[in-house]
Amino acid sequence: MTIHEYHIPVMLDPCIEGLAIDPNGIYVDLTFGGGGHSREILSKLEKGHLYAFDQDIDAEENVPDSPKITFIQANFRDFKKYLKLYGVREVDGILADLGISSHQIDEPSRGFSTRFEGKLDMRMGGDIKLTAREILNTYEESRLHKIFGIYGEVKNARTLAQAVVSQRAIKPFETTTEFKAFLQRYAPKGKEFKYFAQVFQALRIEVNDEMGALEDMLTQSVDVLKKDGRLVVMSYHSLEDRMVKNFINKGKFQGEVEKDFFGNLIRPLEPLTRGALVADENEVSQNPRARSAKLRIAKRN
């Protein structure tokens, strides 16, 4: 069995502390990956059980041999449905680390990385039909403009969208290397790598409907958590963090929080952190990907 390399778990201790683990409780790790967070949860369980989700088929090879864990290969947007299949309707804690794994980035065939030659794929799960290649070669200009601008926060999104449409009429985009060479013309001088990462991020989010999946997951978490159950979510870009922040603070993704007759906030979750927690300098020096992580913790009202 080949054990694939995944990233070092980010902010491991704050995540585990945030879950406030009951040794006999039921917990969910929605983003198993290399299993770093899951192994730490398992170490604190006695009669409790952990349900671990990951849509990446390679992740299953890292699951520990333990009767206390059940691995489910599925997108976390469907986690409530899968828990019901196992007879689970309430849990004590839910953890989600929204970062893309190092294994996925470093696998050339997946097309996530700007460093390797590969097909413009970017699908995180085998059941996803849409690819980055299809987006670049078929989406209309206005839709590309929106994706690059909102998901990638690319400053010249309109210009890039126009250029993509013009270029594909001459020759369709096929590989990551080919697309990166095209992007070179539109990247700010000295900031090429950041620009590539922003555009690739935008395509990845669209391919995998990451924002829609996150919205589904957060909504379901309220239905599944027990009273005082913990929700621990770590995000890596502003769009995700804003969605998590709004849902925890307001119980909705847009608009203002509702209040009852007496002026009390009506929301299903109670934030337990003032703002987002971030990694300390020591962790960032050892694990650079922790630099952009923002951790938010809440409990079920």
C-alpha positions, 0 to 999 in steps of 0.5 A: 500500500502506498501512503501518499504525502499530505500536508502537516496538519495546520493549527492542530492543537487549537483545532483539537482544543476547540472540539472540547473532546468527550472521550465517549462522544461522536465526532466528524472530520469532514476533510480527512486528507492525510489524517493528521487531525483525525489521528489526534481526535482518535487518541482522545476517544475511549468509547467514542467514534469518529466519522471521517470524510474525504472525496479524494479516493487516495485519502482512504489509504491513510486511514488508521486501523482502528474500530473507532473510525469509519471512513466515508469517501464522499463530498462533505456537502452530503455528510448529513445524509451519509451519517444517517445511513450509519444511524447517526443523527447527532454528533458532539463535534465537527471539524473542517480544514478547507485547505487543498492537500499537498498531495493533490497539488503535487500530483501532476495528473490532477492539474492543480499545480502551477509547478507541473505539466498536467491536464487542466483537470482540477477535480477533487473527486471522481464523481465531478464531471466539470474540468478546468479545461471545459471552463476555459474553452466553453464558458462565455466571457462574462462568466469567466470574468466573474470567476476570475474576479470573485473566486481569484480576486484577480485585478485584471479579470475582465482583460484576462477573460477577454484574452482567454476567449480570443486565445481559445478561438485560435487553439483550445487550452489543454495543459497547465504549462500551456495555460501558465505560459499564456497567463505570463502575458497578463501577470504583474511583473514580479508577482507572476507566481501569486497571479498564477495561484489566484487564477488556478484557485478561481478555476479550482473553486468553480470546478468543485463548486467549493462555495456551494459545498461549503454553504451546504455543509455549514447549513447541515452542521446546525442540524447535526450538532447536539446542544453545546456541540462544537463546530471548528472550521479552518479556511484559507482565503477570504471568500471561505472565511467570510462565509464561515464568519457570517454563518457563525455570527448571524446564522445566515450567509447574507444580511443582518442577524435577526433579533427577538422581541427583547433584542436577543440575537437569534442564531443557531451557533454561538461564536467562541472566538473573538475574530479568527484565530491564526497560527503563531510565528513558530508554526508558520516558520515550520509550516508556511501554508499555515500563514493564511489559515483562519480558524473559527470555533462555535458551539450549538445554541 
